[in-house]
Amino acid sequence: MAQHIALAIADEERLDQQDPLRHLREHATIIPPQPTSVQNALLDLAVPLPTPHPPIRLTLAVDAAPGCGGITWPAGEVLARYLARRGPRALKGKRILELGSGTGLVGILAGALGADVWITDQAPLVPTMHRNSELNAPLAPSVRVAELNWGEPIPPDLPPTFDLVLAADCVYFEPAFPLLVQTLRDLLPPAQRETEALFCYKKRRKADKRFFALLKKHFTWEDVKDDPERETYAREAISLLRLRRR
Ligand SMILES: C[S@@+](CC[C@H](N)C(=O)[O-])C[C@H]1O[C@@H](n2cnc3c(N)ncnc32)[C@H](O)[C@@H]1O
C-alpha cells in the first residue's frame, strides 16, 4: 500500500515537472496554458469578481527564463480567485505583502482591488514583477516591487507592519523551508496578532511534511472555509490556510 502511494506521488511529480500547470487546464480557469519553456509571452486574464462587479482584466507577462516564478502556479491562481471573491470591500486600503510573488499575479490583483501592495521575490524575478506592475499600473496603481530573500532580514525600506501577508505555491524546495518559516516569523511576530496570513499550498511531495513540522513550532493554521471552490481545489491537493502565530 505504502509503495503504491509512493509510486503515485512519484508519477504526479514527474507529470508536474513536465507541465506544472496541468491541473489548471482541467478546470478551464483564468490562466491559459503556459509551457515551462514559455518566453516573453503576454496573457490577458479576466478574474471574476462578485456581482455586480465586472471581472478585473489584467495583462501578465510570463517568461520561464528567470526561474520557476516566471510563470503562474496553481496555488497562485487559487489565492487570486479567493481574494477576488472577497471583493474590493475586503481589501481596499489594506497594506499587503506577498512573498515569492513570481509574476506578481496575486499581489497585482490585490492592488486592483484597492490594496497597497508590496510584491516580493528573489533578484532574478524583480524585472518580471516590475514589468507586470507597470503593465497593470492603470488598474493597480499602488503596487510596489521589492527584492526579499527568505531567511534574510526584512528590507528596511518596507513598512514595519502589514495587514495581510500572502504566499502561494512557496513550498517546493526543501532547503528553503527554514528560510520561509523564518521570514513568516519576522513578518508575523507574536506582538502582531492582527496581521492576517493567507498561505496557499499545493502538496506535491512527502517532504512537504517537513515544512509543516517547522511551521508548527511557531504557527497554528486552519483551512479557509468561506471559499466555495474549496472542494474543487482540494481534489488537486491544494489547500488555502490561514496562519496564526503561536
Ligand atoms: C513556485 S513559484 C510560485 C510563484 C507565485 N507565487 C505563483 O503562485 O504563481 C515560487 C516562488 O518563490 C520564490 N522563491 C523561492 N525561494 C525563494 C527565496 N529563498 N526567497 C524569496 N523567494 C523565493 C521563487 O523565485 C518563485 O517566484
The ligand as an SDF file (V2000), in Angstrom:
LIG
                    3D

 27 29  0  0  0  0  0  0  0  0999 V2000
    6.5220   28.0470   -7.4750 C   0  0  0  0  0  0  0  0  0  0  0  0
    6.8490   29.7310   -7.5890 S   0  0  0  0  0  0  0  0  0  0  0  0
    5.2880   30.4740   -7.1820 C   0  0  0  0  0  0  0  0  0  0  0  0
    5.1610   31.8390   -7.7700 C   0  0  0  0  0  0  0  0  0  0  0  0
    3.8190   32.5390   -7.4830 C   0  0  0  0  0  0  0  0  0  0  0  0
    3.6160   32.7340   -6.0760 N   0  0  0  0  0  0  0  0  0  0  0  0
    2.6610   31.7690   -8.0740 C   0  0  0  0  0  0  0  0  0  0  0  0
    1.9100   31.1310   -7.3040 O   0  0  0  0  0  0  0  0  0  0  0  0
    2.4970   31.7760   -9.3030 O   0  0  0  0  0  0  0  0  0  0  0  0
    7.7700   30.0260   -6.0730 C   0  0  0  0  0  0  0  0  0  0  0  0
    8.3320   31.4210   -5.9430 C   0  0  0  0  0  0  0  0  0  0  0  0
    9.0780   31.5190   -4.7300 O   0  0  0  0  0  0  0  0  0  0  0  0
   10.2700   32.2410   -5.0000 C   0  0  0  0  0  0  0  0  0  0  0  0
   11.3290   31.8390   -4.0490 N   0  0  0  0  0  0  0  0  0  0  0  0
   11.9150   30.6290   -3.9300 C   0  0  0  0  0  0  0  0  0  0  0  0
   12.8650   30.6530   -2.9980 N   0  0  0  0  0  0  0  0  0  0  0  0
   12.8960   31.9160   -2.5150 C   0  0  0  0  0  0  0  0  0  0  0  0
   13.6790   32.5750   -1.5160 C   0  0  0  0  0  0  0  0  0  0  0  0
   14.6530   31.9200   -0.8600 N   0  0  0  0  0  0  0  0  0  0  0  0
   13.4400   33.8750   -1.2680 N   0  0  0  0  0  0  0  0  0  0  0  0
   12.4630   34.5330   -1.9440 C   0  0  0  0  0  0  0  0  0  0  0  0
   11.6770   33.9710   -2.8900 N   0  0  0  0  0  0  0  0  0  0  0  0
   11.8990   32.6800   -3.1770 C   0  0  0  0  0  0  0  0  0  0  0  0
   10.6310   31.8180   -6.4120 C   0  0  0  0  0  0  0  0  0  0  0  0
   11.5290   32.7350   -7.0330 O   0  0  0  0  0  0  0  0  0  0  0  0
    9.2710   31.7710   -7.0800 C   0  0  0  0  0  0  0  0  0  0  0  0
    8.9040   33.0040   -7.6190 O   0  0  0  0  0  0  0  0  0  0  0  0
  1  2  1  0
  2  3  1  0
  2 10  1  0
  3  4  1  0
  4  5  1  0
  5  6  1  0
  5  7  1  0
  7  8  2  0
  7  9  1  0
 10 11  1  0
 11 12  1  0
 11 26  1  0
 12 13  1  0
 13 14  1  0
 13 24  1  0
 14 15  1  0
 14 23  1  0
 15 16  2  0
 16 17  1  0
 17 18  1  0
 17 23  2  0
 18 19  1  0
 18 20  2  0
 20 21  1  0
 21 22  2  0
 22 23  1  0
 24 25  1  0
 24 26  1  0
 26 27  1  0
M  CHG  2   2   1   9  -1
M  END
$$$$
